[in-house]
Amino acid sequence: MKFLGTILIASASLLNGWTAEDAKLSAATNVVAITTAYIDRLVAEARTNNPSLKAADSRVRSATLNADAVRTWDDPMAMFGGSVYSSRGFSASEDGNLAYGVEQKLPLWGRPQLTRRVAEAETSMRGAEANYRAAQLRNEITKALLMTALAERVVEIGEQDLSWVEVTAQATDNKYRAGQAVVADTLQIQNEVAKRNDTLRTDHRRLAHERFTLNRLLNRDVNSTWPSLQLPPVGPAIPLSGKLLALSLQNAPKLKVLEQEIKQAAASAELTRKTRLPDVALGVEGRQYSGDGHFRSGMFTLRFSLPWANGGKYRKDFERDKEKQKSAEQEREDQVLMVREELHHLAVGVEAMRRESLLHSDEITTRALQALTSRLSEWEAGRGAFRDVLDARRMLLESELMSARATAEQHQMLAEILLWSGLENLEALTPLATEPSLLPDHDKKP
């Protein structure tokens, strides 16, 4: 019975390591829980370090400077020249042989104001794009944190399982030497130790990659260290409610970008419509004689273009820009439909992952451990096969991993809902958990 006692002690240690995991992580000084405050800190760091955000901010500044640089008055055109007369022509001393003047294009038809409106619309669009990129980056950082915490949990479960299989391998070897086990059991558990060691090496490398991803998002050195991260508790189910849908259609960052594109396209079309009107310039010219420098004559001019010959071309330009406006409007309509679809998909997924996580953590894991203990007792008493012990162990491992993965996936979906709805954090999303769903309740019996 001492062999069974050794294995049962290992199993109890395994259970204690798993069931008390949250309490142990909370008490550890080097463990960081993934909270809104922690995410905010990393997002603030990314706003100053991440190249994509810095590029978006530069585009905003560029568009702002472009709007500020729009001129109401074009630069005046200066003119200077001279005349050469033949003996049969006018006298240079009478008509003047030096000519000079200035011409100014007039800001008519509201073109400068329309040009400024187009530039301001571009500034607004670039600002919306920068906000959308910031929301995307927050989403990416949140998901990377969750994947890192999940990878750490997988490594931790693997290390606990490695301890179990090593103790079990030693006990099985002792039992075999005492003539109470077959060689197949010893070889099988040795294979389990080898496979667990190999899997654990892979899990460590995946954890290193997740930390590498975090460093890339924050533009840190690739070798920067990270504290141990703790998965957050299972989140609430967020139904597809009328309030969530209304918030998303009003605040979704992508929709705001498309709305600004529509405004810019409309302003560009209006500016193009005004191009069919003639350009008008006012000019002043003077003439003097080079011999004595005295003024001889002056002239006032009004110059204007004749765009009517290309009226059809200007009309095509206007129709082109109106089609661009229609394209932007249709893209927004498509995005509205996509918001509805994605929120529906995410609401279903969040609720399903919540049920799966709670099912494994509250029920299946406990029963799997009981099954493992029972299989060990049966094997020790000679009434069961050692393979049944290993199958029970795999069931316990799968349950723990499924619970952790479901929790991580649920919070990733919650992060997606935040991105689609324009809300900033989970605390702002949580009150929507009590809103009535727009979906039919499939749990109710007809």
C-alpha positions as CSV (number, residue, x, y, z in Angstrom):
1,M,0.0,0.0,0.0
2,K,2.9,2.3,0.3
3,F,3.1,2.7,-3.5
4,L,-0.6,3.7,-3.6
5,G,0.1,6.1,-0.7
6,T,2.9,7.8,-2.6
7,I,0.8,8.2,-5.7
8,L,-2.2,9.5,-3.8
9,I,0.0,12.0,-2.1
10,A,1.1,13.2,-5.5
11,S,-2.5,13.3,-6.7
12,A,-3.5,15.3,-3.6
13,S,-0.6,17.7,-4.3
14,L,-1.8,18.0,-7.9
15,L,-5.4,18.8,-6.7
16,N,-4.2,21.3,-4.2
17,G,-2.0,23.0,-6.8
18,W,-5.0,23.3,-9.2
19,T,-7.9,24.1,-6.9
20,A,-6.0,26.7,-4.8
21,E,-4.4,28.3,-7.8
22,D,-6.3,31.6,-7.7
23,A,-5.6,32.1,-4.0
24,K,-1.9,31.4,-4.5
25,L,-1.6,33.8,-7.4
26,S,-3.4,36.6,-5.6
27,A,-1.1,36.2,-2.6
28,A,2.1,36.1,-4.7
29,T,4.0,39.4,-4.9
30,N,5.3,38.9,-8.4
31,V,1.9,38.1,-9.9
32,V,-0.1,40.8,-11.7
33,A,-3.9,40.4,-12.3
34,I,-5.1,41.6,-15.7
35,T,-7.3,44.5,-14.7
36,T,-8.6,47.6,-16.4
37,A,-6.1,49.7,-14.4
38,Y,-3.2,47.5,-15.6
39,I,-4.4,47.6,-19.2
40,D,-4.7,51.4,-19.0
41,R,-1.1,51.7,-17.9
42,L,0.2,49.6,-20.8
43,V,-2.0,51.5,-23.3
44,A,-0.6,54.8,-22.0
45,E,2.9,53.5,-22.5
46,A,2.0,52.3,-26.0
47,R,0.6,55.8,-27.0
48,T,4.1,57.2,-26.6
49,N,6.1,54.2,-27.9
50,N,4.0,52.2,-30.5
51,P,5.1,53.2,-34.0
52,S,1.6,52.7,-35.5
53,L,0.0,55.1,-33.0
54,K,2.8,57.6,-33.5
55,A,2.2,57.4,-37.3
56,A,-1.5,57.9,-36.8
57,D,-0.8,61.0,-34.6
58,S,1.6,62.3,-37.3
59,R,-1.1,62.0,-39.9
60,V,-3.5,64.0,-37.7
61,R,-0.9,66.8,-37.3
62,S,-0.2,66.7,-41.0
63,A,-3.9,67.1,-41.8
64,T,-4.3,69.9,-39.2
65,L,-1.3,71.8,-40.8
66,N,-2.8,71.3,-44.2
67,A,-6.1,72.8,-43.1
68,D,-4.3,75.7,-41.5
69,A,-2.3,76.3,-44.7
70,V,-5.4,76.8,-46.9
71,R,-5.1,80.2,-48.5
72,T,-8.0,82.6,-49.1
73,W,-6.0,84.7,-51.5
74,D,-3.5,83.2,-54.0
75,D,-0.1,84.8,-54.5
76,P,-0.3,87.8,-56.8
77,M,1.5,87.5,-60.2
78,A,4.0,90.2,-61.0
79,M,5.0,91.1,-64.6
80,F,8.0,93.0,-66.0
81,G,9.0,93.3,-69.7
82,G,10.0,95.6,-72.4
83,S,9.1,96.6,-76.0
84,V,11.3,97.0,-79.1
85,Y,10.1,99.4,-81.9
86,S,11.1,99.6,-85.5
87,S,11.5,102.8,-87.4
88,R,8.0,102.4,-88.9
89,G,6.3,101.8,-85.6
90,F,5.5,104.0,-82.6
91,S,8.1,106.1,-80.9
92,A,9.5,104.5,-77.8
93,S,9.7,107.8,-76.1
94,E,6.0,108.4,-76.6
95,D,4.6,104.9,-76.0
96,G,7.0,103.7,-73.4
97,N,9.3,100.8,-73.8
98,L,9.2,99.3,-70.3
99,A,6.1,97.4,-69.1
100,Y,5.3,96.2,-65.5
101,G,2.3,95.1,-63.6
102,V,0.6,92.8,-61.1
103,E,-2.3,90.4,-61.3
104,Q,-4.4,89.0,-58.5
105,K,-6.7,86.0,-58.7
106,L,-10.0,86.7,-57.0
107,P,-11.3,84.3,-54.3
108,L,-14.8,83.9,-55.9
109,W,-17.5,81.3,-55.7
110,G,-16.6,80.3,-52.2
111,R,-13.8,78.1,-53.4
112,P,-11.4,78.9,-50.5
113,Q,-14.0,78.1,-48.0
114,L,-14.8,74.8,-49.7
115,T,-11.1,74.0,-49.9
116,R,-10.8,74.7,-46.2
117,R,-13.9,72.5,-45.5
118,V,-12.3,69.6,-47.4
119,A,-9.1,70.0,-45.4
120,E,-10.9,70.2,-42.1
121,A,-13.0,67.1,-43.0
122,E,-9.7,65.3,-43.7
123,T,-8.4,66.4,-40.3
124,S,-11.5,65.0,-38.6
125,M,-11.2,61.7,-40.5
126,R,-7.5,61.4,-39.5
127,G,-8.5,62.0,-35.9
128,A,-11.1,59.3,-36.1
129,E,-8.6,57.0,-37.6
130,A,-6.2,57.7,-34.8
131,N,-8.9,57.0,-32.2
132,Y,-9.8,53.8,-34.0
133,R,-6.1,52.7,-34.1
134,A,-5.8,53.4,-30.4
135,A,-8.9,51.3,-29.7
136,Q,-7.4,48.5,-31.9
137,L,-4.1,48.7,-30.0
138,R,-5.9,48.4,-26.7
139,N,-7.7,45.4,-28.1
140,E,-4.5,43.8,-29.2
141,I,-2.7,44.5,-25.9
142,T,-5.6,43.0,-23.9
143,K,-5.6,39.9,-26.1
144,A,-1.9,39.6,-25.8
145,L,-2.1,39.8,-22.0
146,L,-4.8,37.1,-22.0
147,M,-2.8,34.9,-24.2
148,T,0.3,35.4,-22.1
149,A,-1.6,34.6,-18.9
150,L,-3.1,31.5,-20.6
151,A,0.4,30.4,-21.7
152,E,1.6,30.8,-18.1
153,R,-1.3,28.7,-16.8
154,V,-0.6,26.0,-19.4
155,V,3.0,25.9,-18.2
156,E,2.0,25.8,-14.6
157,I,-0.4,22.9,-15.2
158,G,2.3,21.2,-17.1
159,E,4.8,21.5,-14.4
160,Q,2.3,20.2,-11.8
161,D,1.6,17.3,-14.1
162,L,5.3,16.6,-14.6
163,S,5.7,16.3,-10.8
164,W,2.8,13.9,-10.7
165,V,4.0,11.6,-13.5
166,E,7.6,11.6,-12.1
167,V,6.3,10.6,-8.6
168,T,4.0,8.0,-10.3
169,A,6.9,6.7,-12.4
170,Q,9.1,6.2,-9.3
171,A,6.3,4.5,-7.5
172,T,5.5,2.3,-10.5
173,D,9.2,1.3,-10.8
174,N,9.3,0.4,-7.1
175,K,6.2,-1.6,-7.5
176,Y,7.6,-3.4,-10.5
177,R,10.8,-4.2,-8.7
178,A,8.7,-5.7,-5.9
179,G,6.9,-7.9,-8.4
180,Q,3.6,-6.1,-8.0
181,A,3.5,-4.5,-11.5
182,V,4.2,-5.5,-15.1
183,V,6.9,-4.0,-17.2
184,A,4.4,-2.5,-19.6
185,D,3.2,-0.2,-16.8
186,T,6.7,1.0,-16.1
187,L,7.5,1.7,-19.8
188,Q,4.2,3.4,-20.3
189,I,4.7,5.9,-17.4
190,Q,8.2,6.5,-18.6
191,N,6.8,7.5,-21.9
192,E,4.4,9.8,-20.2
193,V,7.3,11.5,-18.4
194,A,9.2,11.9,-21.7
195,K,6.1,13.3,-23.5
196,R,5.3,15.7,-20.7
197,N,8.9,17.0,-20.6
198,D,8.8,17.6,-24.4
199,T,5.4,19.3,-24.2
200,L,6.5,21.5,-21.4
201,R,9.5,22.7,-23.4
202,T,7.1,23.7,-26.2
203,D,4.8,25.4,-23.7
204,H,7.7,27.4,-22.3
205,R,8.6,28.6,-25.8
206,R,5.1,29.6,-26.6
207,L,5.0,31.6,-23.4
208,A,8.2,33.3,-24.5
209,H,6.6,34.1,-27.8
210,E,3.6,35.7,-26.1
211,R,5.9,37.9,-24.1
212,F,7.8,38.8,-27.2
213,T,4.4,39.9,-28.8
214,L,3.7,42.1,-25.8
215,N,7.2,43.7,-26.0
216,R,6.5,44.4,-29.7
217,L,3.2,46.1,-29.1
218,L,4.8,48.3,-26.5
219,N,8.0,48.8,-28.5
220,R,10.0,47.5,-25.6
221,D,13.3,45.6,-25.9
222,V,12.6,42.1,-26.9
223,N,14.4,40.8,-23.8
224,S,12.3,42.9,-21.4
225,T,11.0,40.8,-18.6
226,W,7.3,40.5,-17.5
227,P,5.7,39.6,-14.2
228,S,3.6,36.5,-14.0
229,L,0.1,37.3,-15.2
230,Q,-3.1,36.0,-13.8
231,L,-6.2,35.3,-15.9
232,P,-9.2,37.4,-14.7
233,P,-12.2,35.6,-13.3
234,V,-14.9,34.5,-15.6
235,G,-16.7,37.5,-17.0
236,P,-20.5,38.1,-17.2
237,A,-22.6,37.1,-20.2
238,I,-23.4,40.2,-22.3
239,P,-26.6,39.7,-24.3
240,L,-27.3,41.5,-27.6
241,S,-29.6,44.1,-26.2
242,G,-31.1,47.1,-27.8
243,K,-29.0,49.4,-25.6
244,L,-25.7,47.6,-26.6
245,L,-26.7,47.9,-30.3
246,A,-27.6,51.6,-30.0
247,L,-24.3,52.3,-28.2
248,S,-22.4,50.5,-30.9
249,L,-24.1,52.2,-33.8
250,Q,-23.4,55.6,-32.1
251,N,-19.9,55.1,-30.8
252,A,-18.2,52.4,-32.9
253,P,-14.8,53.8,-33.9
254,K,-14.9,52.3,-37.3
255,L,-18.3,53.9,-38.0
256,K,-17.0,57.3,-36.9
257,V,-14.1,56.9,-39.5
258,L,-16.6,56.1,-42.2
259,E,-18.8,59.0,-41.2
260,Q,-15.9,61.4,-41.6
261,E,-15.1,59.9,-45.0
262,I,-18.6,60.6,-46.1
263,K,-18.3,64.3,-45.0
264,Q,-14.9,64.6,-46.8
265,A,-16.3,63.1,-50.0
266,A,-19.3,65.4,-49.9
267,A,-17.1,68.5,-49.4
268,S,-14.8,67.3,-52.2
269,A,-17.8,66.9,-54.5
270,E,-19.1,70.4,-53.8
271,L,-15.6,71.8,-54.4
272,T,-15.5,70.0,-57.7
273,R,-18.9,71.4,-58.7
274,K,-17.5,74.9,-58.3
275,T,-14.6,74.2,-60.7
276,R,-16.8,74.6,-63.7
277,L,-17.1,78.3,-62.8
278,P,-14.5,80.6,-64.4
279,D,-11.3,81.7,-62.7
280,V,-11.3,85.6,-62.5
281,A,-8.1,87.7,-62.0
282,L,-7.8,91.5,-61.7
283,G,-4.6,93.1,-63.1
284,V,-2.9,96.5,-63.2
285,E,-0.2,97.3,-65.8
286,G,2.0,100.4,-66.4
287,R,4.4,101.6,-69.1
288,Q,7.3,104.1,-69.0
289,Y,10.2,105.2,-71.1
290,S,13.6,104.1,-70.2
291,G,15.2,107.2,-71.5
292,D,13.8,109.6,-68.9
293,G,12.1,107.2,-66.6
294,H,8.7,109.0,-66.9
295,F,5.4,107.2,-66.8
296,R,3.6,107.0,-70.2
297,S,0.4,104.9,-69.8
298,G,-1.5,102.4,-67.6
299,M,-4.0,99.7,-68.0
300,F,-6.5,97.8,-65.8
301,T,-7.3,94.2,-66.8
302,L,-9.9,91.6,-65.9
303,R,-9.0,88.1,-67.0
304,F,-11.2,85.0,-66.7
305,S,-11.1,81.5,-68.0
306,L,-13.7,80.1,-70.4
307,P,-14.6,76.6,-68.9
308,W,-17.7,76.1,-71.1
309,A,-15.8,74.2,-73.7
310,N,-15.0,71.5,-71.2
311,G,-18.4,71.6,-69.5
312,G,-18.9,67.8,-70.1
313,K,-15.5,67.0,-68.5
314,Y,-16.3,69.1,-65.4
315,R,-19.6,67.3,-65.1
316,K,-17.9,64.0,-65.2
317,D,-15.5,65.2,-62.5
318,F,-18.5,66.1,-60.3
319,E,-20.2,62.8,-61.0
320,R,-17.0,60.9,-60.1
321,D,-16.8,62.6,-56.7
322,K,-20.5,62.0,-56.0
323,E,-19.9,58.3,-56.7
324,K,-17.1,58.4,-54.2
325,Q,-19.5,59.9,-51.7
326,K,-22.1,57.1,-52.4
327,S,-19.4,54.5,-52.1
328,A,-18.5,55.9,-48.6
329,E,-22.2,55.9,-47.6
330,Q,-22.6,52.3,-48.8
331,E,-19.5,51.2,-46.9
332,R,-21.0,52.7,-43.7
333,E,-24.3,50.8,-44.3
334,D,-22.3,47.6,-44.7
335,Q,-20.4,48.4,-41.5
336,V,-23.7,48.9,-39.7
337,L,-24.8,45.4,-40.8
338,M,-21.4,44.0,-39.8
339,V,-21.7,45.6,-36.3
340,R,-25.1,43.8,-35.8
341,E,-23.7,40.5,-37.0
342,E,-20.5,40.7,-35.0
343,L,-22.3,41.7,-31.8
344,H,-24.7,38.8,-32.3
345,H,-21.8,36.4,-32.8
346,L,-19.8,37.7,-29.8
347,A,-22.9,37.7,-27.5
348,V,-23.4,34.0,-28.3
349,G,-19.7,33.2,-27.9
350,V,-19.3,35.1,-24.6
351,E,-22.2,33.2,-23.0
352,A,-21.0,29.9,-24.3
353,M,-17.4,30.4,-23.1
354,R,-18.8,31.4,-19.7
355,R,-20.8,28.2,-19.4
356,E,-17.9,26.1,-20.6
357,S,-15.4,27.7,-18.1
358,L,-17.8,27.3,-15.1
359,L,-18.7,23.8,-16.2
360,H,-15.1,22.6,-16.2
361,S,-14.0,24.5,-13.1
362,D,-17.0,23.8,-10.9
363,E,-18.0,20.3,-12.0
364,I,-15.8,18.3,-14.4
365,T,-12.5,19.0,-12.6
366,T,-13.8,17.8,-9.3
367,R,-15.3,14.6,-10.8
368,A,-12.2,14.0,-12.9
369,L,-10.0,14.1,-9.7
370,Q,-12.3,11.7,-8.0
371,A,-12.1,9.4,-11.0
372,L,-8.3,9.5,-11.0
373,T,-8.2,8.6,-7.3
374,S,-10.6,5.8,-7.9
375,R,-8.6,4.4,-10.8
376,L,-5.4,4.5,-8.7
377,S,-7.1,2.5,-5.9
378,E,-8.4,0.0,-8.4
379,W,-5.0,-0.4,-10.0
380,E,-3.3,-0.8,-6.7
381,A,-5.8,-3.5,-5.7
382,G,-5.2,-5.3,-9.0
383,R,-8.8,-4.7,-10.2
384,G,-8.0,-2.1,-12.9
385,A,-5.5,-1.4,-15.7
386,F,-2.8,1.2,-15.5
387,R,-4.0,2.7,-18.8
388,D,-7.2,3.6,-17.0
389,V,-5.2,5.6,-14.5
390,L,-3.5,7.5,-17.3
391,D,-6.8,8.1,-19.1
392,A,-8.3,9.6,-15.8
393,R,-5.2,11.8,-15.5
394,R,-5.6,13.1,-19.1
395,M,-9.3,13.9,-18.4
396,L,-8.2,15.9,-15.3
397,L,-5.6,17.8,-17.4
398,E,-8.0,18.4,-20.2
399,S,-10.6,19.8,-17.8
400,E,-8.2,22.3,-16.3
401,L,-6.9,23.4,-19.6
402,M,-10.4,23.8,-21.1
403,S,-11.4,25.9,-18.2
404,A,-8.4,28.3,-18.6
405,R,-8.8,28.5,-22.4
406,A,-12.5,29.2,-22.1
407,T,-11.9,32.0,-19.6
408,A,-9.2,33.5,-21.9
409,E,-11.4,33.2,-25.0
410,Q,-14.4,34.7,-23.2
411,H,-12.4,37.8,-22.2
412,Q,-11.0,38.1,-25.7
413,M,-14.5,38.2,-27.0
414,L,-15.4,40.8,-24.4
415,A,-12.5,42.9,-25.6
416,E,-13.9,42.5,-29.1
417,I,-17.3,43.8,-27.9
418,L,-15.5,46.8,-26.4
419,L,-13.9,47.5,-29.8
420,W,-17.2,47.2,-31.7
421,S,-19.2,49.2,-29.2
422,G,-16.7,52.0,-28.6
423,L,-16.8,51.4,-24.8
424,E,-13.4,51.8,-23.0
425,N,-13.4,49.0,-20.4
426,L,-15.2,46.0,-18.9
427,E,-16.6,48.1,-16.1
428,A,-18.5,50.1,-18.7
429,L,-19.8,47.0,-20.3
430,T,-20.8,45.1,-17.2
431,P,-24.1,47.0,-16.6
432,L,-25.3,45.8,-20.0
433,A,-25.3,42.2,-18.7
434,T,-28.7,42.8,-17.2
435,E,-30.3,44.3,-20.3
436,P,-33.0,42.2,-22.0
437,S,-31.7,40.3,-25.0
438,L,-33.0,40.8,-28.5
439,L,-32.4,37.1,-29.2
440,P,-34.9,34.4,-28.5
441,D,-34.4,32.4,-25.3
442,H,-33.6,28.9,-26.5
443,D,-33.4,27.6,-23.0
444,K,-37.1,28.0,-22.5
445,K,-39.2,25.0,-23.5
446,P,-41.9,25.6,-26.0
